[in-house]
């Protein structure tokens, strides 16, 4: 499948590492941990060629090759909350829809933050690479659900540690390092939870290569078992002052 990658995919200006931009993003994120745009700023500044490596791994798998042939739109499926809520209780899809409603967020909101943060569609990439990049972005809140980490500060840091183990994206690694340092200042009990997130990511199956459209209709516990995620962690949530109030629905 080497012919899928155009020369423009191999050497791109956006592959350049921009450490100063990443550090500015980290300073901003420490001040406002709810600014999702800054997360994407940091990831964009330090991603380098990690996207190329992830795509190469994805297309080398049987599931990845099949999904590339069809290129299903995960965002469209995740955005159809009414359809997901019609799935049986306990399925991944329905639990995801309930989670998104409770957190008062949407799949489209993540798209907006990524585009503001400079990790939107890159016209220099092949259509396959663009599709995979968007798919990887759209998985994030699904990973919250299957991992059991909520969207509080501890849960986000732990899921990012999990994600770093899965992707080896240096931008994500820097955010995790900053969260680790910050936790040590006021809440050292959080550090083992973040560390375990990384370990879980190392033990689990490779989540970027999963057929999430099919998994949405399966029982959540079956999905967790299949992906080697184990029992969801138990921890005390910490929410920032600016975080939205959870919905009862």
C-alpha positions as CSV (number, residue, x, y, z in Angstrom):
1,X,0.0,0.0,0.0
2,X,3.0,2.3,-0.3
3,X,1.4,4.0,-3.3
4,X,-1.2,5.4,-1.1
5,X,1.4,7.8,0.4
6,X,2.2,10.8,-1.9
7,X,5.6,12.5,-1.7
8,X,4.0,15.4,0.1
9,X,3.2,13.0,2.9
10,X,6.8,12.3,3.5
11,X,8.4,15.7,4.0
12,X,6.1,18.5,5.2
13,X,6.6,21.9,6.9
14,X,4.2,20.9,9.7
15,X,6.5,18.0,10.6
16,X,8.8,20.6,12.1
17,X,9.0,20.5,15.9
18,X,8.2,23.9,17.5
19,X,9.2,23.6,21.2
20,X,8.6,27.3,22.0
21,X,5.0,27.1,20.8
22,X,4.6,23.9,22.8
23,X,5.9,25.6,26.0
24,X,3.6,28.6,25.5
25,X,0.7,26.1,25.2
26,X,1.7,24.4,28.4
27,X,1.9,27.6,30.3
28,X,-1.6,28.5,29.0
29,X,-2.9,25.0,29.8
30,X,-1.7,25.2,33.4
31,X,-3.6,28.5,33.8
32,X,-6.7,27.1,32.1
33,X,-6.9,23.3,32.1
34,X,-10.3,23.4,30.3
35,X,-8.9,25.0,27.2
36,X,-9.0,22.1,24.8
37,X,-7.7,24.3,21.9
38,X,-4.4,24.5,23.8
39,X,-4.1,20.7,23.9
40,X,-4.3,20.7,20.2
41,X,-1.8,23.6,19.9
42,X,0.7,21.5,21.9
43,X,0.1,18.3,20.0
44,X,0.5,20.2,16.7
45,X,3.7,21.8,17.8
46,X,5.4,18.5,18.8
47,X,3.8,15.8,16.7
48,X,6.5,15.7,14.0
49,X,6.3,12.5,12.0
50,X,4.2,10.6,14.6
51,X,1.1,10.8,12.4
52,X,3.0,9.2,9.6
53,X,4.2,6.4,11.8
54,X,0.7,5.8,13.2
55,X,-0.8,5.7,9.8
56,X,1.8,3.2,8.5
57,X,1.0,0.9,11.5
58,X,-2.7,1.3,10.9
59,X,-2.7,0.5,7.2
60,X,-0.5,-2.6,7.8
61,X,-3.2,-4.3,9.8
62,X,-6.1,-6.3,8.4
63,X,-8.7,-4.1,10.1
64,X,-6.9,-0.9,9.1
65,X,-6.7,-2.0,5.4
66,X,-10.4,-2.9,5.4
67,X,-11.4,0.4,7.0
68,X,-9.2,2.4,4.6
69,X,-11.0,0.7,1.6
70,X,-14.4,1.9,2.9
71,X,-13.4,5.0,4.9
72,X,-16.5,5.0,7.2
73,X,-17.2,8.4,8.8
74,X,-16.9,7.8,12.6
75,X,-17.8,11.4,13.3
76,X,-21.2,11.1,11.6
77,X,-22.0,8.0,13.7
78,X,-20.9,9.6,16.9
79,X,-22.9,12.7,16.2
80,X,-26.1,10.8,15.8
81,X,-26.9,10.8,19.5
82,X,-30.6,9.8,19.0
83,X,-29.5,6.7,17.1
84,X,-27.0,5.8,19.7
85,X,-29.5,6.2,22.5
86,X,-31.7,3.6,20.7
87,X,-29.0,0.9,21.2
88,X,-29.5,-1.5,24.1
89,X,-28.6,-0.4,27.6
90,X,-25.0,-1.2,28.4
91,X,-23.7,-1.1,24.8
92,X,-20.7,1.1,24.1
93,X,-22.7,3.3,21.8
94,X,-25.5,4.0,24.2
95,X,-23.1,4.5,27.1
96,X,-21.1,6.9,25.0
97,X,-24.2,8.9,24.1
98,X,-25.2,9.1,27.8
99,X,-21.6,10.1,28.7
100,X,-21.6,12.9,26.2
101,X,-25.0,14.2,27.4
102,X,-23.9,14.1,31.0
103,X,-20.7,16.0,30.2
104,X,-22.6,18.5,28.0
105,X,-20.2,18.0,25.1
106,X,-20.4,16.9,21.5
107,X,-18.2,15.2,18.9
108,X,-18.5,18.3,16.8
109,X,-17.1,20.4,19.7
110,X,-13.9,18.4,19.6
111,X,-13.6,19.1,15.8
112,X,-13.9,22.8,16.4
113,X,-11.2,22.8,19.1
114,X,-8.8,20.8,16.9
115,X,-9.3,23.2,14.0
116,X,-8.6,26.2,16.2
117,X,-5.5,24.4,17.6
118,X,-4.0,23.8,14.2
119,X,-4.6,20.1,13.9
120,X,-7.5,20.2,11.4
121,X,-7.4,18.9,7.9
122,X,-4.1,19.3,6.1
123,X,-4.6,19.7,2.3
124,X,-1.0,18.4,1.7
125,X,-1.9,15.0,3.1
126,X,-3.4,12.2,1.0
127,X,-7.1,11.6,1.5
128,X,-6.3,8.4,3.4
129,X,-4.1,10.3,5.8
130,X,-6.6,13.0,6.3
131,X,-9.3,10.5,7.0
132,X,-7.2,8.6,9.6
133,X,-6.1,11.8,11.4
134,X,-9.8,12.9,11.8
135,X,-10.7,9.4,12.9
136,X,-8.0,9.4,15.5
137,X,-9.3,12.7,16.8
138,X,-12.9,11.5,17.0
139,X,-12.0,8.5,19.1
140,X,-10.9,10.5,22.1
141,X,-14.2,10.5,24.0
142,X,-14.8,6.9,23.1
143,X,-11.5,6.2,24.9
144,X,-12.9,8.0,27.9
145,X,-15.8,5.6,28.0
146,X,-14.0,2.3,27.4
147,X,-11.1,3.2,29.8
148,X,-13.4,4.5,32.6
149,X,-11.5,7.8,32.9
150,X,-14.0,10.7,33.2
151,X,-13.4,14.2,31.9
152,X,-12.2,15.6,35.2
153,X,-8.6,16.8,35.6
154,X,-7.4,13.4,37.0
155,X,-9.3,11.5,34.3
156,X,-8.0,13.6,31.5
157,X,-4.4,13.4,32.6
158,X,-4.7,9.6,33.1
159,X,-6.3,9.1,29.7
160,X,-3.6,11.3,28.1
161,X,-1.0,9.1,29.7
162,X,-2.8,6.1,28.3
163,X,-2.9,7.8,24.9
164,X,0.8,8.5,25.0
165,X,1.5,4.9,25.6
166,X,-0.6,4.0,22.6
167,X,0.6,6.7,20.2
168,X,4.0,8.0,21.4
169,X,3.0,11.5,20.4
170,X,5.5,13.9,22.1
171,X,2.9,16.6,22.4
172,X,0.7,14.4,24.5
173,X,3.8,13.2,26.4
174,X,4.6,16.9,27.3
175,X,1.1,17.5,28.6
176,X,1.2,14.4,30.7
177,X,4.6,15.5,32.1
178,X,3.1,18.9,33.0
179,X,0.1,17.2,34.7
180,X,2.5,14.9,36.6
181,X,4.5,17.9,37.8
182,X,1.4,19.9,38.7
183,X,-0.1,17.0,40.6
184,X,3.1,16.7,42.7
185,X,2.7,20.2,44.0
186,X,-0.7,19.9,45.6
187,X,-2.1,16.4,45.1
188,X,0.7,13.8,45.1
189,X,-1.9,11.0,45.4
190,X,-2.8,11.6,41.8
191,X,0.6,10.6,40.4
192,X,0.1,6.8,40.8
193,X,-3.3,7.2,38.9
194,X,-1.6,8.9,36.0
195,X,1.2,6.3,36.0
196,X,-1.3,3.5,35.9
197,X,-3.0,5.2,33.0
198,X,0.3,4.8,31.1
199,X,0.7,1.2,32.1
200,X,-2.8,0.4,31.0
201,X,-2.1,1.9,27.7
202,X,0.9,-0.3,27.3
203,X,-1.0,-3.4,28.2
204,X,-4.1,-2.8,26.1
205,X,-4.8,-3.7,22.5
206,X,-3.9,-0.9,20.0
207,X,-7.0,1.3,20.1
208,X,-6.3,3.4,17.0
209,X,-6.7,0.3,14.9
210,X,-10.1,-0.9,16.1
211,X,-13.3,-1.0,14.2
212,X,-15.2,1.4,16.4
213,X,-18.3,1.4,14.3
214,X,-18.8,-2.3,15.0
215,X,-17.8,-2.0,18.7
216,X,-20.5,0.7,19.3
217,X,-23.1,-2.0,19.1
218,X,-21.4,-4.4,21.5
219,X,-21.8,-4.5,25.3
220,X,-19.3,-2.2,26.9
221,X,-17.9,-4.9,29.2
222,X,-17.3,-7.1,26.2
223,X,-15.4,-4.3,24.5
224,X,-13.3,-3.7,27.6
225,X,-12.5,-7.4,27.8
226,X,-11.6,-7.7,24.1
227,X,-9.4,-4.6,24.3
228,X,-7.6,-5.8,27.4
229,X,-8.6,-2.8,29.4
230,X,-9.5,-4.5,32.7
231,X,-11.6,-3.1,35.4
232,X,-12.2,0.7,35.2
233,X,-10.2,2.6,37.8
234,X,-11.6,4.0,41.0
235,X,-10.4,7.5,41.9
236,X,-11.6,10.7,43.4
237,X,-12.5,13.2,40.6
238,X,-11.2,16.7,40.6
239,X,-13.0,19.3,38.4
240,X,-11.7,22.8,37.7
241,X,-13.8,25.9,38.7
242,X,-14.5,26.5,35.0
243,X,-15.7,23.0,34.2
244,X,-19.4,22.7,33.1
245,X,-21.8,21.4,35.6
246,X,-22.7,17.8,34.9
247,X,-26.2,17.2,33.4
248,X,-28.5,14.8,35.1
249,X,-29.6,13.4,31.7
